[in-house]
Amino acid sequence: MSNSTVPRTTTEAKTPARTPAASGGAAGRRARGGKKNPGKLSLKLRFRRDRTLILMTLPAVLLILVFNYIPILGNVVAFQDYDPYAGDNGFVAIFNSPWIGIEQFERIFADSAFWHAVQNTLVLFFLQLVLYFPIPILLALLINSVVRPRVRAVAQAVMYLPHFFSWVLVVTVFMQIFGGAGIIAQTLRQHGYEGFDVMTDPEVFKYLVTAQTVWKDAGWGIIVFLAALSSVSGDLYEAAAMDGAGRWRRMWHITLPALRPVIALLLVLRVGDALTVGFEQLLLQRQAVGVNASEVLDTYVWWNGIRNQDFSYAAAAGLIKGVVGLALVLIANKVAHLMGEQGVYKK
Amino acid sequence: MTAVLDTPPDDAHGVRKPSRWAAPPRPVWEEPPNKAGLAGKGIALTLACLAILFPLWIVIVTSLQSKKTIDEAGGLVVIPQGITFIAYQELLSGGQVQKATLVSIGVTVVGTLFSMTVSVLCAYGLSRSGSLGHRGILMTLLATMFFGAGLIPTYLLVQALGLTDTYLALILPSAVSVFNILVLRAFFMNISQELIDSARIDGAGDWRILWKIVLPLSRAVLAVIGLFYAVGYWSAWFNASIYLTDQEMMPLQNVMIQLVQMQQRPVGLQAQINTGQLSPLAIQMAVMVLALLPVAVLSPFVQKHFKKGMLTGAVKG
């Protein structure tokens, strides 16, 4: 067996050998020639060859099927007047609940709270796009210009850190610094000024949320830009310098163009994900700042469904968000392809 | 200056080892840095790092102060005066927070082991392109990156499966991250095919190849993905908040919400606070430190692998 030098064939030859019935004439020969034309192997042989691999993927596939695919079917409750007590458990209840067509959707579109949530979502999205998106790029340029490895490593370690903190922690830290009882307000009061409370001010809230996002994830965002920068050939810089380009000209004509594809890709992806803005972060501050300022589509679904137990209504709202979100992602990917980038998946 | 700082010790043969920290030599064509530019860079970097470290500093320092110091400072303490671990002693000597910490540790350890096992197996199973079902399975996984089922149907399913009020509800629904599987898979596919082939010629099956060859070669990416999963479990609070009703079962993050954001007093240690020995603020800060400590200690060790991990993760459908 081991005298075969073509490893791929070894497995294929080994399998029929173990079961003589399957190795009958033609199949065996085809199996041996199978390296170049795997398509010519019979399905049975390919299964025998790859059954271990398939077995290995099973647990993950099973989990994904159960927790990602079956719930998709559960979205049918959006078209029902779902009653969780109509069956032995919530799942059986789906079959016993009455169908009411698109009534829930009509209710949603007539609800001003829904449109308010949409508005908040979009406002937060644009704020993050303008105030958050450029920061990792600038930080990456800054770090990249630092030559000393030790300084680089320390700065990177510090900047990556907040990404790994939970939202609970981040929101709490912000509360302790900027809140009504926080350190800044305390210090102001001690010196005879009036305190303030940013955390409960609906006007400032959207900027506060953006600041939290920046604090938590801007440092993490530099990784991908640093990678793009490190792949730029030094020859380009040298040639430019020989031609008399100064430091800034080199940055403008070499560094920034090198970042362009990454920036474009991330921008497109961000737009595709526009309806998802900081679910956990906003949920945590919902009480403090009030519903008006903090309600986005995700929290709207959570409130109506889980808190108010109006499952059909919330599922319908979630379905709207999901469908529009999927459309945005697909469009964004299309745009990425049109721009000549790879996108999330290949064409 | 760098030359002095970074001079590595000579080895036995008197040959200088190049230090990992030594600055690369400046190319001839590059202008020497000017003072203003260097200072500007230094200030910007320092500010960025301070913005991250200062809040953490306050939290940690305050948790280590006595009630007197905290009262004098009128709240959070910036400059520490004497260190006391009384808040931690209180928290970890029984009661709600200790229970919650143990729950969090348990869920994180079990969850991470489970997620890693499932993900590594799946990633290896998908790492040989051309194997039967490879494309179909991959597409099945990839599709979930584009659309989620939505919160409500997932909630109903978890309820219907009878997982509510069990710790399984904190692990199973989010046990598999497709992104992490793709990162692992990309890494496995980069392992030299000759090596795997030679093991196969020697008679090793897929299990043995995975265990003896692929895993030992993938320590870096395993560390990164393990950290991602562990941080995910450690930081999770939402699943617990909707699937658990029993306050006794709550993990640390949820208890932190109750203690710090809703300003509740922790159950089981009222006496110390009421007798005035312990500041409630110190307790709050100590809970926060408990929550941030494992993450802050672990992530720098894995940090050097982040870039590689994130890059191999660039999706290659």
Interface residues (C-beta under 8 A of the other chain):
Chain A: M1 S2 S4 P7 R8 T10 T11 P38 L43 R46 F47 R49 D50 T52 L53 I54 L55 M56 T57 P59 A60 V61 L63 I64 L65 V66 F67 N68 Y69 I70 P71 I72 L73 G74 N75 V77 P84 N89 G90 F91 V92 I94 L139 L142 I143 S145 V146 V147 R148 P149 R150 V151 A153 V154 A155 Q156 A157 V158 M159 Y160 L161 P162 F164 F165 S166 W167 V168 L169 V171 T172 V173 F174 M175 Q176 I177 A181 G182 I183 Q186 R189 Q190 W215 G219 I223 V224 L226 A227 G234 Y237 E238 A241 M242 G246 R247 F279 E280 L283 L284 A288 D298 V301 W302 G305 I306 F311 A314 A315 G318 L319 K321 G322 G325 L326 V329 L330 V344 Y345 K346
Chain B: T2 D6 R20 W21 A22 A23 P24 R26 P27 W29 E30 E31 K41 A44 L45 A48 C49 A51 I52 L53 P55 L56 I58 V59 G74 G75 L76 V78 T117 V118 S119 L121 C122 Y124 G125 L126 R128 G130 S131 L132 G133 H134 I137 T140 L141 L142 T144 M145 F146 F147 G148 A149 G150 L151 I152 P153 T154 Y155 L156 L157 Q159 A160 G162 L172 P173 S174 A175 V176 V178 I181 I196 D197 S198 R200 I201 D202 G203 G205 D206 W207 L210 L227 V231 W234 S235 A236 W237 F238 I242 Q253 M256 I257 V260 Q261 M285 M288 A291 L292 V295 A296 S299 P300 Q303 K304 F306 K307 M310 L311 V315 K316 G317
